Amino acid sequence: MDQLALLFVLLVGAVLSVPVGDRLGLPAPVLMTLLGIVLALLDFVPNVNIPPDLILPLLLPPLLYAAVRRTSWRQFAANLRPILLLAVALVFVTSLCVAVVANAIVPGLGVAAAVALGALVAPPDPVAATAVAGQLGLPRRLVSILEGEGLFNDVTAIVLYHVAIAAAVSGTFSPWRAGLDLVLSAVVALVVGLALGWCANKLADLLGDATLQIGLSLLVPFASYVAAEELHGSGVLAVLVTALYLTDYATDADDVMTRLAGHTFWDIVDTLVTGVAFGLIGLELHNALRTASGRWGELLLWSAAVVGVVVFVRLLWLLPATWVTQRLHARRDHDEEIPTTWRETVVMWWSGMRGVASVALALAIPLTTDDGSPFPDRDEIVFIAFAVIMATLVVQGLTLPWLVKRLGVRADSEREKEFEHTLAVRAAKAARRRLKEIEDVEDLPEELTERMLRRAYEIGVRIDPQLGEEERREGHEQRAQRVRRLRRIEREMMSAARHEVLAARGEPGSDPEIVDRVLRQLDVRSMR
């Protein structure tokens, strides 16, 4: 098997892991990691030959961009305090604790190298947290915090990692310079992210075509990451800022084609890239086995100590941090979303899985220092990092569904239904208001007005069928029946139209491109 065949196997696994995971009740990223481990144990499967400095630029930008599309700046702002406590403060605390323990138990491991190890195992993976938590029916406030933590903690960890690596390679360290680098990295990333977001929005308007706009959206996260890194900023933060800008400020409500196709496209990208990323994590077992040859005892002992620090520091941090946040929340009485019970806090603790960023940072450690000597304990650092990822991703990922079920942590479905119902009412009322505005300007026939009123009512019913139930309870049974009949007849008419157009595709002299264009218009019309 060559590298291309291995990539194809991972892509097929990424597609199949989703339905298999749904059937087994297990997260797809965990299944892909297990697949990678199995492949790594097979003799005919080659080792992965991807330059370490390309792993983050190739995998993180599309994954982060896809994750941010599911959220908004308002959601981040509402959870700012818990996200900062987890994504910034907890990363520093975890890095420090891991560095102290590793420096004490691993012979010859210097302080700078120990801090680098702490930084690369400190951040929970944003993709793992989103993929795993999103499939378990957790309360939305927990998913929001886990998403925010996972998206922003890489910024803190990567900057700290680079500072520690620079100190280990050069043999010198300046706290003032490190602090200045952190601030400048954030400022550059913010500027680049906003500038790229604004430019991408303007360019998308000029392109006009949905296919070109979606193609541009694929290039934007890579451009934002590379531009920020070239200017010595945080590529991760730049991608987040760009994605948030485009999500909140570059959305055209009437651009139906781009929105429908864009959601489908990014769902596909997210599924495939996530699968490949976690498959590569499992394949790193090759390197771990090579490093551990003849040294299993001490390496496993060191790894167990670091895993214990990573897991229990998160718990010891979450308990008081959650309590303090709840107290402040009670006093200020705003919409910040926080864990409300000890059960939710435990689920948050057990959701701290490591992943892609930790592997990429471990593999990106230089082979030598500035004086030409080998980087101190590089193989040991890589092995310990792999052990932490396996212990958190596989063990916690496989047991998290059981823990959630055992603790009875579930989403507030009634609250979600209520919000969906509210949106349905607002949408229907907005349509009616617009119809009234048009009536004031144009002389509409009574029959057309009645039909458009039924369409306005139908808009709300499509979003929330319960709205139709309320209308019927209010004495509008006859109208509801007419709407249902109209929708059934319209579906049958559109089906006949699509069949006729599809039949024309195989007729002699028929242009498939024109047929597909007409069919696409019918598909969009069917979604309305």
KAMONOR-V747081 format. One record per residue. RES is the residue in three letters. D_LAST is the distance of its C-alpha to the last C-alpha in Angstrom with 1 decimal. Layout:
BEGIN
res->RES d_last->D_LAST
res->RES d_last->D_LAST
END
This chain:
BEGIN
res->MET d_last->47.2
res->ASP d_last->46.4
res->GLN d_last->44.1
res->LEU d_last->41.3
res->ALA d_last->41.4
res->LEU d_last->41.4
res->LEU d_last->38.3
res->PHE d_last->36.6
res->VAL d_last->37.7
res->LEU d_last->36.3
res->LEU d_last->32.9
res->VAL d_last->32.8
res->GLY d_last->34.0
res->ALA d_last->31.2
res->VAL d_last->28.6
res->LEU d_last->30.6
res->SER d_last->31.6
res->VAL d_last->28.1
res->PRO d_last->28.0
res->VAL d_last->31.8
res->GLY d_last->31.7
res->ASP d_last->29.1
res->ARG d_last->31.4
res->LEU d_last->34.5
res->GLY d_last->33.2
res->LEU d_last->34.3
res->PRO d_last->32.7
res->ALA d_last->31.8
res->PRO d_last->33.9
res->VAL d_last->36.9
res->LEU d_last->36.6
res->MET d_last->36.4
res->THR d_last->39.5
res->LEU d_last->41.3
res->LEU d_last->40.4
res->GLY d_last->41.9
res->ILE d_last->45.0
res->VAL d_last->45.5
res->LEU d_last->45.2
res->ALA d_last->47.6
res->LEU d_last->50.2
res->LEU d_last->50.1
res->ASP d_last->52.9
res->PHE d_last->51.0
res->VAL d_last->48.1
res->PRO d_last->48.9
res->ASN d_last->48.9
res->VAL d_last->46.0
res->ASN d_last->47.2
res->ILE d_last->44.7
res->PRO d_last->46.5
res->PRO d_last->46.1
res->ASP d_last->45.3
res->LEU d_last->42.2
res->ILE d_last->40.6
res->LEU d_last->39.3
res->PRO d_last->38.0
res->LEU d_last->36.3
res->LEU d_last->34.7
res->LEU d_last->34.3
res->PRO d_last->32.2
res->PRO d_last->29.1
res->LEU d_last->29.5
res->LEU d_last->29.8
res->TYR d_last->27.0
res->ALA d_last->24.6
res->ALA d_last->26.0
res->VAL d_last->25.7
res->ARG d_last->22.0
res->ARG d_last->21.6
res->THR d_last->23.7
res->SER d_last->24.6
res->TRP d_last->27.7
res->ARG d_last->27.7
res->GLN d_last->27.9
res->PHE d_last->30.8
res->ALA d_last->32.5
res->ALA d_last->32.3
res->ASN d_last->34.0
res->LEU d_last->36.4
res->ARG d_last->39.6
res->PRO d_last->39.0
res->ILE d_last->37.5
res->LEU d_last->40.6
res->LEU d_last->42.9
res->LEU d_last->41.4
res->ALA d_last->40.4
res->VAL d_last->43.5
res->ALA d_last->46.3
res->LEU d_last->45.9
res->VAL d_last->45.7
res->PHE d_last->49.0
res->VAL d_last->50.6
res->THR d_last->49.6
res->SER d_last->50.8
res->LEU d_last->54.1
res->CYS d_last->54.8
res->VAL d_last->54.0
res->ALA d_last->56.2
res->VAL d_last->59.1
res->VAL d_last->59.0
res->ALA d_last->58.6
res->ASN d_last->61.4
res->ALA d_last->63.6
res->ILE d_last->63.2
res->VAL d_last->62.5
res->PRO d_last->65.8
res->GLY d_last->65.7
res->LEU d_last->62.1
res->GLY d_last->62.4
res->VAL d_last->60.7
res->ALA d_last->58.3
res->ALA d_last->57.3
res->ALA d_last->56.9
res->VAL d_last->54.6
res->ALA d_last->52.5
res->LEU d_last->52.2
res->GLY d_last->51.2
res->ALA d_last->48.5
res->LEU d_last->46.9
res->VAL d_last->46.7
res->ALA d_last->45.8
res->PRO d_last->42.1
res->PRO d_last->39.7
res->ASP d_last->37.1
res->PRO d_last->33.6
res->VAL d_last->31.9
res->ALA d_last->33.9
res->ALA d_last->33.4
res->THR d_last->29.6
res->ALA d_last->29.3
res->VAL d_last->31.8
res->ALA d_last->31.0
res->GLY d_last->27.3
res->GLN d_last->27.8
res->LEU d_last->30.3
res->GLY d_last->28.3
res->LEU d_last->30.4
res->PRO d_last->30.0
res->ARG d_last->27.7
res->ARG d_last->30.7
res->LEU d_last->32.6
res->VAL d_last->29.9
res->SER d_last->29.5
res->ILE d_last->33.2
res->LEU d_last->33.6
res->GLU d_last->30.9
res->GLY d_last->32.6
res->GLU d_last->36.0
res->GLY d_last->35.1
res->LEU d_last->33.6
res->PHE d_last->36.5
res->ASN d_last->39.5
res->ASP d_last->39.6
res->VAL d_last->40.3
res->THR d_last->43.4
res->ALA d_last->44.6
res->ILE d_last->44.4
res->VAL d_last->46.3
res->LEU d_last->48.9
res->TYR d_last->49.1
res->HIS d_last->49.8
res->VAL d_last->52.5
res->ALA d_last->54.2
res->ILE d_last->54.1
res->ALA d_last->55.6
res->ALA d_last->58.3
res->ALA d_last->59.1
res->VAL d_last->59.3
res->SER d_last->61.4
res->GLY d_last->63.4
res->THR d_last->62.8
res->PHE d_last->60.5
res->SER d_last->60.0
res->PRO d_last->58.1
res->TRP d_last->57.6
res->ARG d_last->56.3
res->ALA d_last->53.9
res->GLY d_last->52.6
res->LEU d_last->52.3
res->ASP d_last->50.4
res->LEU d_last->47.9
res->VAL d_last->47.3
res->LEU d_last->47.1
res->SER d_last->44.7
res->ALA d_last->42.3
res->VAL d_last->42.7
res->VAL d_last->42.2
res->ALA d_last->39.1
res->LEU d_last->37.6
res->VAL d_last->38.4
res->VAL d_last->37.2
res->GLY d_last->33.9
res->LEU d_last->33.1
res->ALA d_last->34.3
res->LEU d_last->32.3
res->GLY d_last->29.2
res->TRP d_last->29.7
res->CYS d_last->30.6
res->ALA d_last->27.7
res->ASN d_last->25.3
res->LYS d_last->27.1
res->LEU d_last->27.3
res->ALA d_last->23.6
res->ASP d_last->23.1
res->LEU d_last->25.7
res->LEU d_last->24.3
res->GLY d_last->20.9
res->ASP d_last->19.8
res->ALA d_last->17.5
res->THR d_last->20.1
res->LEU d_last->22.9
res->GLN d_last->21.4
res->ILE d_last->20.8
res->GLY d_last->24.3
res->LEU d_last->25.7
res->SER d_last->24.2
res->LEU d_last->26.2
res->LEU d_last->29.4
res->VAL d_last->29.1
res->PRO d_last->30.3
res->PHE d_last->33.2
res->ALA d_last->34.2
res->SER d_last->34.2
res->TYR d_last->36.3
res->VAL d_last->38.8
res->ALA d_last->39.2
res->ALA d_last->40.0
res->GLU d_last->42.4
res->GLU d_last->44.2
res->LEU d_last->44.9
res->HIS d_last->46.1
res->GLY d_last->43.1
res->SER d_last->41.0
res->GLY d_last->38.4
res->VAL d_last->36.5
res->LEU d_last->36.3
res->ALA d_last->35.3
res->VAL d_last->32.3
res->LEU d_last->31.3
res->VAL d_last->31.7
res->THR d_last->29.7
res->ALA d_last->26.8
res->LEU d_last->26.8
res->TYR d_last->27.0
res->LEU d_last->24.0
res->THR d_last->21.9
res->ASP d_last->22.8
res->TYR d_last->23.5
res->ALA d_last->21.6
res->THR d_last->17.9
res->ASP d_last->15.9
res->ALA d_last->13.0
res->ASP d_last->11.5
res->ASP d_last->12.4
res->VAL d_last->9.1
res->MET d_last->11.0
res->THR d_last->14.1
res->ARG d_last->12.7
res->LEU d_last->11.0
res->ALA d_last->14.1
res->GLY d_last->16.4
res->HIS d_last->15.8
res->THR d_last->16.4
res->PHE d_last->19.4
res->TRP d_last->21.0
res->ASP d_last->20.7
res->ILE d_last->22.6
res->VAL d_last->25.1
res->ASP d_last->25.7
res->THR d_last->26.4
res->LEU d_last->28.7
res->VAL d_last->30.6
res->THR d_last->31.1
res->GLY d_last->32.5
res->VAL d_last->34.8
res->ALA d_last->36.0
res->PHE d_last->37.0
res->GLY d_last->38.4
res->LEU d_last->40.6
res->ILE d_last->41.8
res->GLY d_last->43.1
res->LEU d_last->44.7
res->GLU d_last->46.8
res->LEU d_last->48.9
res->HIS d_last->50.9
res->ASN d_last->52.2
res->ALA d_last->52.8
res->LEU d_last->55.0
res->ARG d_last->56.9
res->THR d_last->57.6
res->ALA d_last->58.7
res->SER d_last->61.1
res->GLY d_last->64.3
res->ARG d_last->63.1
res->TRP d_last->60.8
res->GLY d_last->62.6
res->GLU d_last->62.6
res->LEU d_last->59.2
res->LEU d_last->57.6
res->LEU d_last->59.7
res->TRP d_last->58.5
res->SER d_last->54.9
res->ALA d_last->55.1
res->ALA d_last->56.6
res->VAL d_last->53.8
res->VAL d_last->51.1
res->GLY d_last->52.7
res->VAL d_last->52.8
res->VAL d_last->49.1
res->VAL d_last->48.0
res->PHE d_last->50.3
res->VAL d_last->50.2
res->ARG d_last->46.5
res->LEU d_last->47.3
res->LEU d_last->50.3
res->TRP d_last->48.1
res->LEU d_last->45.1
res->LEU d_last->47.2
res->PRO d_last->48.9
res->ALA d_last->45.9
res->THR d_last->43.6
res->TRP d_last->46.3
res->VAL d_last->46.8
res->THR d_last->43.1
res->GLN d_last->42.8
res->ARG d_last->45.8
res->LEU d_last->44.5
res->HIS d_last->41.1
res->ALA d_last->42.9
res->ARG d_last->44.9
res->ARG d_last->42.2
res->ASP d_last->39.5
res->HIS d_last->36.4
res->ASP d_last->33.2
res->GLU d_last->34.6
res->GLU d_last->33.4
res->ILE d_last->36.4
res->PRO d_last->37.7
res->THR d_last->39.0
res->THR d_last->41.2
res->TRP d_last->43.7
res->ARG d_last->41.5
res->GLU d_last->38.6
res->THR d_last->41.2
res->VAL d_last->42.5
res->VAL d_last->39.1
res->MET d_last->38.7
res->TRP d_last->42.1
res->TRP d_last->41.5
res->SER d_last->38.2
res->GLY d_last->40.2
res->MET d_last->39.9
res->ARG d_last->41.1
res->GLY d_last->39.5
res->VAL d_last->38.8
res->ALA d_last->40.4
res->SER d_last->43.6
res->VAL d_last->44.1
res->ALA d_last->43.5
res->LEU d_last->45.9
res->ALA d_last->48.5
res->LEU d_last->48.5
res->ALA d_last->48.6
res->ILE d_last->52.0
res->PRO d_last->54.6
res->LEU d_last->57.2
res->THR d_last->60.1
res->THR d_last->61.1
res->ASP d_last->62.4
res->ASP d_last->65.9
res->GLY d_last->65.0
res->SER d_last->65.3
res->PRO d_last->62.7
res->PHE d_last->60.0
res->PRO d_last->61.4
res->ASP d_last->60.2
res->ARG d_last->57.1
res->ASP d_last->56.9
res->GLU d_last->57.3
res->ILE d_last->54.6
res->VAL d_last->52.1
res->PHE d_last->53.2
res->ILE d_last->52.9
res->ALA d_last->49.4
res->PHE d_last->48.3
res->ALA d_last->49.8
res->VAL d_last->48.0
res->ILE d_last->44.6
res->MET d_last->45.4
res->ALA d_last->46.6
res->THR d_last->43.7
res->LEU d_last->40.9
res->VAL d_last->42.1
res->VAL d_last->44.1
res->GLN d_last->41.9
res->GLY d_last->38.7
res->LEU d_last->39.9
res->THR d_last->41.3
res->LEU d_last->38.6
res->PRO d_last->36.5
res->TRP d_last->39.7
res->LEU d_last->40.6
res->VAL d_last->37.3
res->LYS d_last->37.6
res->ARG d_last->41.3
res->LEU d_last->40.8
res->GLY d_last->37.9
res->VAL d_last->35.7
res->ARG d_last->32.1
res->ALA d_last->29.1
res->ASP d_last->28.8
res->SER d_last->25.9
res->GLU d_last->26.4
res->ARG d_last->26.1
res->GLU d_last->22.8
res->LYS d_last->21.4
res->GLU d_last->22.7
res->PHE d_last->21.1
res->GLU d_last->17.7
res->HIS d_last->18.3
res->THR d_last->19.5
res->LEU d_last->16.4
res->ALA d_last->14.3
res->VAL d_last->16.9
res->ARG d_last->16.9
res->ALA d_last->13.2
res->ALA d_last->13.6
res->LYS d_last->16.9
res->ALA d_last->15.8
res->ALA d_last->13.4
res->ARG d_last->16.4
res->ARG d_last->18.8
res->ARG d_last->17.1
res->LEU d_last->17.1
res->LYS d_last->20.7
res->GLU d_last->21.6
res->ILE d_last->20.3
res->GLU d_last->22.4
res->ASP d_last->25.4
res->VAL d_last->25.3
res->GLU d_last->24.2
res->ASP d_last->25.5
res->LEU d_last->22.6
res->PRO d_last->23.5
res->GLU d_last->23.5
res->GLU d_last->21.4
res->LEU d_last->18.6
res->THR d_last->19.0
res->GLU d_last->18.8
res->ARG d_last->15.7
res->MET d_last->14.0
res->LEU d_last->15.6
res->ARG d_last->14.1
res->ARG d_last->10.5
res->ALA d_last->11.8
res->TYR d_last->13.3
res->GLU d_last->10.3
res->ILE d_last->8.6
res->GLY d_last->11.8
res->VAL d_last->12.2
res->ARG d_last->9.3
res->ILE d_last->11.0
res->ASP d_last->14.4
res->PRO d_last->15.4
res->GLN d_last->18.7
res->LEU d_last->17.6
res->GLY d_last->17.4
res->GLU d_last->20.9
res->GLU d_last->22.2
res->GLU d_last->21.1
res->ARG d_last->22.8
res->ARG d_last->25.9
res->GLU d_last->26.0
res->GLY d_last->26.4
res->HIS d_last->23.0
res->GLU d_last->23.2
res->GLN d_last->22.9
res->ARG d_last->19.7
res->ALA d_last->18.2
res->GLN d_last->19.4
res->ARG d_last->17.9
res->VAL d_last->14.4
res->ARG d_last->14.9
res->ARG d_last->16.4
res->LEU d_last->13.7
res->ARG d_last->11.0
res->ARG d_last->13.8
res->ILE d_last->14.7
res->GLU d_last->11.3
res->ARG d_last->11.1
res->GLU d_last->14.7
res->MET d_last->14.2
res->MET d_last->11.7
res->SER d_last->14.2
res->ALA d_last->17.0
res->ALA d_last->15.7
res->ARG d_last->15.3
res->HIS d_last->18.7
res->GLU d_last->20.3
res->VAL d_last->19.2
res->LEU d_last->20.4
res->ALA d_last->23.6
res->ALA d_last->24.3
res->ARG d_last->24.5
res->GLY d_last->27.8
res->GLU d_last->29.3
res->PRO d_last->32.4
res->GLY d_last->31.8
res->SER d_last->28.0
res->ASP d_last->26.8
res->PRO d_last->24.7
res->GLU d_last->23.4
res->ILE d_last->22.0
res->VAL d_last->20.6
res->ASP d_last->18.8
res->ARG d_last->17.5
res->VAL d_last->16.1
res->LEU d_last->14.7
res->ARG d_last->13.0
res->GLN d_last->11.2
res->LEU d_last->10.2
res->ASP d_last->9.1
res->VAL d_last->6.8
res->ARG d_last->5.5
res->SER d_last->5.5
res->MET d_last->3.8
res->ARG d_last->0.0
END
